[in-house]
Amino acid sequence: MVDKFVGTWKMISSENFDDYMKALGVGFATRQVGNRTKPSLIINMDDQGMICLKSQSTFKTVEVKFNLNEPFEETTADDRKTMTVFSLENCKLVQKQKWDGKETTIEREVTGDGKLIAVRNRFLITYINKETFLKWSCSLFLACL
């Protein structure tokens, strides 16, 4: 099931990202860079099922390696230290991050028209896979525990 996420994805749009970064407490200068960045997302999986998710841009590259359903410590692009776990739920790659009494959930889903959609707290990112012309989006939901 993870296979459909494997590939190189290029961000083509984002909505409400500045509001999301403000909610996280990201400073003005970093938000300005973040709003102008359109990273590629590279997802790979090895023979043992270890997944590598790399967000790569001219400003910063962040990479995490993980097994599904196994918590690990992550340092995010904005330097938060989180306890993170990835899982597959309803054909979505779900990433849950917890830190300082807060929790973020990022849902990544490959849509019928080939987009990779990422949703985060009313923040929407859309990616397209150059090799297969698949697109996806990712959603993120931010909550205080």
N, C-alpha and C positions, 0 to 999 in steps of 0.2 A: 504493500500500500504506500510506503514511503517513496517508492520508485517514481511516482508521478511528480514529486517535488524535485527530483534530482535534475540538475542542469544549471545553466547560467542565466540569471534573470536580470533584466535592466529595468529600473524604476522609470515609469512613464508619467506617473502623476501621484500627488499626495494632497489630502484635504485635512485641514484643521491640525496640522503638525505643530504649528507654533503654540496653539492652545494646549496641546499635549505636553510639550516641553515646559511651558509655564507651570502646569500642574505638577510637574516633577521638580520644579525649582531650578531649572536650567537658566543660567545667566543670559543677559541680552546678547552679548557678543557671540557666545556659543550658539544661541538660537538663530542668529543671522546666518552663520555658517551652515547650520543644520538645514535651514530653509532653502538654501541655495544648492545643497548637495543632492545629487541623484546617484546613489550608490548602486552597484551591481550586487546581487545576492547570488552566491555560488553555493549549491547544496550538493554534497557527495555522500556516498555510503560505501564502506569497505566490506570485505567478504564476511566479517564477523558481525555486521550490523551496526558498527559504530558510524554515527552520522556526523558530518562536518558541515557547519553552516558558517559561511564567511560573508560579511558585508564589507565591500571594497569600494573606496572612493579616492579621489585625489587628496582629500584631507585626512582620512583615517581608515584603517582596516581593522576590523574586529572579527575574531574567529572563535567559535566554540565547537568542541567535540563532545559528543554525548551518546548515551544509549537511551532509548525510550524508557520512560517510567523510572529512571534513576536520578535522584536529585544530585546536583553538583553546584559548586560555587562559581559564579560568573562575574566578570568585570564588564560592565556595559560600556557602550560608546561614550556615555557621559560620565564614566568612572564610578558609577554606583556598584557596590558589592552586593550581589543578590544570591539567594538560594533559588536555583532554577530547576524546573523539571519539564521535559517535553513528553507529550503523549499524542496518540492518534485518537480522535473522538469524532464520530460522524463524518468520516472522510476528510477531517481537518487536522493539520499539524498544530497542536496547541502548546504554547509555551507559557508557563506560569512562573513569575518572578516575585519573590518576597524579600523585603528589606525594611528595616526601621518601622515596623508596624504597618507597612503598605504592601499592596499586592497589585501586580499588573498581569493581565492575560492577553496574549497575542494569539490570534487565530489566523492561520494561513490556509487558504483554500484555493484549489485550482478550479476555475469556473468552466462551464460548458463551452464558452467561447475561447477557452485557452488562456485566460488571464489568471495570474496568481494574485489573489486579493489578500491583503493583510489589514485586519481591523484592530484598532487600539483605541478604546475610549472615545468613540465617535471620530476617530482619526483613521483615514482610509489611505492605503498605498496600493497602487496598481503596478504590477511588473509584467514584462513580456519576455518570453524565452526566444532569443534570436535564432537558435538552432531549429526549434520545432514550431515556432510562432505560437506557443502556448502562453497564455497570460494568467496571472494570479493576483490576488489581493490579500492583504493581511489586516486583521482587526485587533485592536488592543483595548482592553477595558481596565481602568485604573480604579482601585477601591482602597479605602482605609480599613484595616482590620480592627 
